[in-house]
Amino acid sequence: TGENFEQTPLRRTFKSKVLARYPENVEWNPFDQDAVGMLCMPKGLAFKTQADSREPQFHSFIITREDGSRTFGFSLTFFEEVTSKQICSAMQTLYHMHNAEYDILHTPPTNDKDSCSSTGDCNGTSVSKLQRFNSYDISRDTLYVSKCICLITPMSFMKACKKVLEQLHQAVTSPQPPPLPLESYIYNILYEVPLPPAGRSLKFSGVYGPIICQRPSTSELPLFDFPVKEVFELLGVENVVQLFTCALLEFQILLYSQ
């Protein structure tokens, strides 16, 4: 993405793109490739090696249009092995370039040899240099790249969508194929599972188990399918109380996050 070139190549973010979508378009929700791509991977494409944690991550987002209408997105980001030798070679080349630039910028002047020997930092420098060069070795390390599957819906059924995506991902990564072709499950979700009527719940079959979603009636509070526990974990009790107070007093509220 062209930011922070001082970071090592594995710590940089790269521009992502939509690889496939289905259906191509729907009348009530024209597909915005740039918006969906940015919201699915807000930090861009990421690379890791076998030494890094690669647990799948789930998050949700909202697309608000000019007329105030909303659509809800749910994405599961995971890492898969890079099979392209060209990409692996390119990552190796980026590391060589990064290390060469680092040495040029951080090499001490020749007259600093005495201070180097007196402080004993030369040994540490050689070790850090070795660590930098060994941070990605094409002959030894396995390279992984982030990929995302996303479901866009007219209502915010977060728990059901999360289960759908997790089961689809499990079916792709499992050594045993699912009972039916993967396309049949996707077709079922898109075309055969209806929105539950107001005040009713709906149960449908996922890849590996049933999935339930519930829609509140018109006399109940609006649909909020997110665990309140996470709000307290992210903000803390004092901030939640302050936020609730501001909402009751009708103050303007701005949440800033990385």
C-alpha positions in Angstrom: 0.0 0.0 0.0 3.1 2.3 -0.1 3.2 3.1 3.5 6.0 2.8 6.1 8.8 1.3 4.0 11.0 1.2 7.1 9.0 -1.8 8.2 10.2 -5.3 7.1 8.3 -6.7 4.1 6.4 -9.1 6.3 5.2 -6.3 8.4 4.0 -4.2 5.5 0.5 -4.2 4.0 -0.2 -4.8 0.3 -3.1 -3.8 -1.8 -5.9 -6.3 -1.9 -8.5 -7.0 -4.6 -11.8 -8.9 -5.0 -11.0 -12.3 -6.6 -14.6 -13.5 -7.1 -18.2 -12.7 -6.1 -21.5 -14.3 -6.5 -24.0 -13.2 -7.8 -22.4 -10.6 -10.0 -25.0 -8.0 -8.9 -28.4 -7.7 -7.3 -30.9 -4.9 -7.9 -31.3 -3.8 -4.3 -27.6 -3.7 -3.6 -25.2 -2.7 -6.5 -21.8 -4.2 -5.8 -19.1 -1.7 -4.8 -15.8 -3.5 -5.3 -13.6 -0.7 -3.7 -15.8 -0.3 -0.7 -16.2 -4.0 0.0 -12.5 -4.7 -0.6 -11.5 -1.9 1.8 -14.0 -2.9 4.5 -13.1 -6.6 4.2 -9.4 -5.9 4.6 -9.0 -2.5 6.1 -5.3 -3.0 6.7 -4.7 -4.5 3.3 -3.2 -7.8 2.3 -0.8 -9.4 4.8 2.0 -12.0 4.6 3.2 -14.3 7.4 5.5 -17.3 7.9 5.0 -20.5 9.8 6.5 -18.7 12.9 3.5 -16.3 13.1 0.1 -16.8 14.5 -2.4 -17.5 11.7 -5.7 -17.9 13.5 -8.8 -16.8 11.5 -10.2 -13.4 12.4 -13.9 -12.4 12.1 -15.3 -8.8 11.9 -18.4 -7.0 10.6 -19.0 -3.7 8.9 -21.8 -1.6 7.5 -22.1 0.1 4.1 -24.4 3.2 4.4 -25.6 4.7 1.1 -26.5 8.3 0.3 -30.2 7.6 0.8 -29.5 6.3 4.3 -30.1 2.6 3.4 -27.7 0.1 5.0 -26.3 -3.3 4.1 -24.3 -5.4 6.5 -21.0 -7.2 5.8 -19.5 -10.1 7.7 -16.0 -11.3 6.8 -13.7 -14.1 7.9 -10.0 -13.5 7.3 -7.6 -16.5 7.2 -4.2 -17.4 5.9 -3.4 -19.9 3.2 0.0 -21.1 1.9 1.4 -19.2 -1.1 2.0 -21.7 -3.9 3.3 -19.1 -6.4 7.1 -19.3 -6.7 7.1 -15.8 -8.2 5.5 -14.3 -5.1 7.9 -16.1 -2.8 10.9 -14.9 -4.9 9.5 -11.4 -4.8 9.3 -11.5 -1.0 12.9 -12.7 -0.8 13.9 -9.9 -3.1 12.1 -7.3 -1.0 14.0 -8.6 2.1 17.3 -8.2 0.3 16.5 -4.7 -0.7 15.2 -3.8 2.8 18.4 -5.2 4.4 20.6 -3.4 2.0 18.9 -0.1 2.6 18.9 -0.7 6.4 22.7 -1.2 6.3 23.3 2.0 4.3 21.2 4.0 6.7 22.5 2.5 10.0 26.2 1.8 9.3 28.3 3.8 11.8 31.2 6.0 10.5 34.6 4.4 10.4 36.0 6.5 13.3 33.4 5.0 15.6 35.3 1.7 15.9 36.8 2.6 19.2 33.5 3.5 20.8 32.0 0.3 19.3 34.6 -1.9 20.9 34.4 0.0 24.2 30.6 -0.4 24.5 30.6 -4.0 23.2 27.6 -3.3 20.9 29.2 -4.7 17.7 28.3 -8.2 18.6 24.7 -7.2 19.1 24.6 -5.5 15.8 25.9 -8.6 14.0 23.2 -10.7 15.7 20.4 -8.3 14.8 21.8 -8.2 11.2 21.6 -12.0 11.1 18.1 -12.0 12.5 17.1 -9.5 9.8 18.5 -11.6 7.0 16.9 -14.8 8.4 13.5 -13.2 8.8 12.4 -14.8 5.6 14.4 -17.5 3.8 12.7 -18.9 0.7 14.5 -22.2 1.1 13.5 -22.7 4.7 10.3 -20.7 5.5 6.7 -21.3 4.3 5.0 -18.1 3.2 1.3 -17.5 3.9 -1.0 -14.7 2.6 -4.3 -13.5 4.0 -7.6 -14.2 2.2 -11.1 -13.3 3.1 -14.6 -14.6 2.5 -17.5 -12.2 3.1 -21.2 -12.4 3.3 -23.3 -9.3 2.6 -26.9 -9.2 4.0 -29.8 -6.8 4.3 -30.0 -7.4 8.1 -27.4 -7.8 10.8 -27.6 -11.5 11.7 -24.1 -11.5 13.0 -24.0 -14.9 14.9 -25.7 -16.8 12.0 -23.3 -15.2 9.4 -20.3 -16.0 11.5 -21.3 -19.6 11.8 -21.9 -19.8 8.0 -18.5 -18.4 7.2 -16.7 -20.5 9.8 -18.3 -23.7 8.5 -17.5 -22.8 4.9 -13.9 -22.2 5.9 -13.8 -25.5 7.8 -15.1 -27.3 4.7 -12.3 -25.8 2.5 -9.5 -26.6 4.9 -10.7 -30.0 6.1 -9.0 -33.1 4.6 -12.4 -34.7 4.2 -14.8 -33.1 1.7 -18.2 -31.9 3.0 -21.3 -34.1 2.4 -22.4 -32.0 -0.5 -20.5 -29.8 -3.0 -19.5 -26.4 -1.5 -21.5 -24.5 -4.2 -24.8 -26.2 -3.0 -24.4 -24.7 0.5 -23.7 -21.2 -0.9 -26.6 -21.5 -3.3 -28.9 -22.6 -0.4 -27.9 -19.6 1.8 -28.4 -17.1 -1.1 -31.6 -18.4 -2.7 -33.4 -20.9 -0.5 -33.1 -19.5 3.0 -35.6 -16.7 3.5 -35.5 -13.8 5.9 -37.4 -14.8 9.0 -40.6 -12.9 9.5 -40.7 -10.2 12.3 -41.0 -11.9 15.7 -40.0 -15.3 14.4 -36.8 -17.4 14.4 -35.4 -19.5 11.5 -33.4 -22.7 11.6 -31.5 -23.8 8.5 -28.7 -26.3 7.7 -25.1 -25.3 7.5 -22.2 -27.4 6.2 -21.7 -29.2 9.5 -24.7 -28.2 11.7 -27.8 -26.2 12.1 -27.8 -22.4 12.2 -30.4 -20.3 13.9 -31.3 -16.6 13.5 -34.0 -14.7 15.2 -35.7 -11.4 14.1 -37.4 -9.2 16.7 -41.0 -8.2 16.3 -42.1 -4.6 15.7 -42.9 -4.1 19.4 -39.4 -5.2 20.5 -36.1 -3.5 20.5 -34.3 -3.4 17.0 -32.1 -6.3 16.1 -28.7 -6.2 17.9 -27.0 -9.5 17.4 -23.6 -8.6 18.9 -22.3 -9.8 22.3 -22.4 -6.9 24.8 -19.5 -8.6 26.6 -17.1 -7.5 23.8 -18.0 -3.9 24.4 -16.9 -4.1 28.0 -13.8 -6.0 27.0 -12.8 -3.4 24.5 -13.7 -0.2 26.3 -13.7 -1.1 30.0 -16.4 -0.5 32.5 -15.7 3.2 33.2 -15.7 4.1 29.5 -18.9 2.2 28.9 -20.6 4.0 31.7 -19.3 7.3 30.4 -20.5 6.4 26.9 -23.9 5.5 28.1 -24.1 8.8 30.1 -23.2 10.7 26.9 -25.9 8.9 24.9 -28.5 9.7 27.6 -27.5 13.4 27.6 -27.6 13.3 23.7 -23.9 14.4 23.4 -22.1 13.8 20.1 -20.0 10.7 20.4 -16.9 9.8 18.4 -15.2 6.5 18.7 -11.6 6.4 17.4 -9.9 3.1 16.7 -6.8 1.7 15.0 
